[in-house]
Amino acid sequence: MRPRIRQLLLDFDNVLAHYRREQRVACLAAHAGTSFAQVWQALYGSGLEARYDAGRVSTADYLRELGEGIGAAVDETAWLQARVAATTADERALARLLALDPELPMAVLTNNGELAARVVLQVAAPLAPRLGGRVLCSGSLGGRKPEPQVYLRALERLGWNAADTLFIDDLFANVQGARRAGLHADSVRDARALGRVLKRFGLA
């Protein structure tokens, strides 16, 4: 029997938007007047980005360490400009979601530090009224998907039950983590696959 889904929890990158990490690094390199390799090392090679995504470093300390790593100050505006420049809304995916029952609550759960909430609301602006501010970043939840406790903390904040929540992500490992936490979950790679999953669960 098909489950009764009452809430929809969505990943952001590569579900609602296309994210090009290399473009973000290039933007920050231009900002700092340094090399692509130096920015890549400061963000990813050092583990700084992963620590921020998991909530192990504050936004202020993250930006300070990033600036030290690339040799130029990075404030929230510069960070957001680079992240938004590397992120493009998937208009077809947004259209499919906007066509759903307007009474269906939606939220976003993304593996990012807390600054990314502003990126979600800017890039996926047409969906923002449906989200109603329900954008949760892993950095604010003290972990990263696919850790089951991240989903449980997200549900607690939302006031939702796992048994009637559908989670959608582009990575199957994150889907498995959601299932271990008791949610219904499936993976998608594009707007067409998103439509199939929504239909399978009786939402479209």
N, C-alpha and C positions, 0 to 999 in steps of 0.2 A: 504494500500500500504506500502511495506517495506521501511523504511527510508534509505536514502543514507548516509552511514557512511564513513567519510573521515579521522577520527582520532580515536585511541584507547588509552584510559586512564585506567591504571591497578593499583589495589592494589598490595601490595607486600606480606606481611605475609599471609600465607594460601591461596594464589593464585599462586604466582610464587615460593614460598618457604614454607617449613614447619618450624614453629617457636615453640620452647619449652621453655617457660618462666622459668620453674623450672630448666632447665639445665643452663640457663644464671645465675640464682641466685646462683646455686651451684658453678659455676666457679668463681664468684666474692667472694663467701664465702671462697673458697680455696685460692684465691689471698690474701685476708685479714686475713686469719687464724681465722675466726670467724664463727658464726653459720648461718645456712640457714635462721633462723627466723630473725636474726638481719639485714641481707641484704634485706630480703623481706620487713621488716618494713621501712628500709631506702629508698627503691625504691617506694614501692606501698602504704604501710600503711601511710606514711607521706604525700603522694600526690605529691612527687617530680617528679616522672616520668610523671604524668599527666600534671603538670605545664610545664615541658620541651617539651612535645609533643604539647602543645598549644602555645608555644613560649613566655611563661611568665617568663622564666629564661634563661639566656645566657648559652652557652655551658660551659664556664669557671666556672660560679657560680654553674651550675648543677654538674659538676665533683667535685668541692670543697665540696658542700653539701653532695654528695654521699660519698666521702672519709671520711668526718666527721662522717657520719652516721654509717659507717661500721668499722671505726677505722683504716683505712689505706688509703694512697694516691691512687687515681685512675686517671691515665692520659688517654689520648685518646687511646693509644696502648692497655692498659689493658681493657678499656671499649670495644674496637672493638674486641679484642680476645674473650671476654666472649660472646658478641652478635653473632659473627660469629660461635662460637662453638655450639650455640643453634639454628642455622638456617641452614637448608639443602635445596638446590635447588630442586624444583619439575621438574625433567628432562623431564617428559612427557609433562608438561605444557609448558616448554620452547620450546620443539620440535614443539608443535602445533603452537606456535607464530612465530617461525622461518620459518615455512612453509607458512606463509601468504605472500601476495603480498609485495615485498621488498619496494615498494613505499608508503606503508601505514605507516604514522607516528605513533609512539608509545611513551608513557610516563608513568611514575609511580607517583602515589599520595598515600603516606603512612602516617598513623597516628603515626609519630615518630618525635623526635627532629632531628636537622640538621645533627648530626653525622651519622644517619642511612643511608644517601645517599651513604656513602662509603661502607656500608654493602651491599646495593642493588647491586652496581656495582661489588663487589667482589663475592657475592654468585651467582648472576645471570649473571656471566661474559659472557657466550655465547650470551646473549641478549644485552649486553652493546653497541655494535656498532649500533644496531637498535634504541636504546634509544637516542643515540647522546647527552648524558648529561642531558636528560630531566627527571630528578629524583627530584620530589618535596616532601618535608617533611612538615607536618602540622605545625611543630614548626617554619618554615620559613614563614608561611602564616598567623600566628596570630590567630589560632583556631584549631579545630579538626573536622574531619568528625563525624557526618553527618550534621554539620552546613552548610547551603547552600552557605554562603559567602566564605567558604574555596574552594569549587569547582569553584566559579566565579573568585576568585583570581588566582587559578591555571590556569584556561583558559586564563585569561588576560596575565599571564606570558608566556604562551605557544603561544599566538596569535591564539587560536582556538575558533571556535564558538560552543556553547552548542548544537545547533540543529543538528549538524552533527558529534557529538562526542559520542562514546559508552564508558561507564564506567563500569568496572567489579570489584566486591568486594566479599568477602566471607560472609560479614554481611549484612543482608537485611536492617537494619536500615541505613547503609551507602548508599545503593542503593536508598532508599527512599529520603535521603537528596540530592543525585545527581539528581533525578527526579524533586524534587522541584526547583532545580537550572536550570532546562531546558534541562538536558542531557538525552540521552537514557541510561538506566542502567539495569543491571541484576546481580544476585548473582550466584556464583559457589562454589562448595565444593571440587572439584577435577578436574583433567585434562580432564576426560571424559565429565563432565558438561561444562567445558570451551569450549570444541570442539562443543558441542551442541549449546551453545550461539553464538559462532562465525559463525556457519552455519546458525542459525536463522536470523542473521543480514547480511547474504550474504558475509561474509568475508572469509569463508573457504569452 
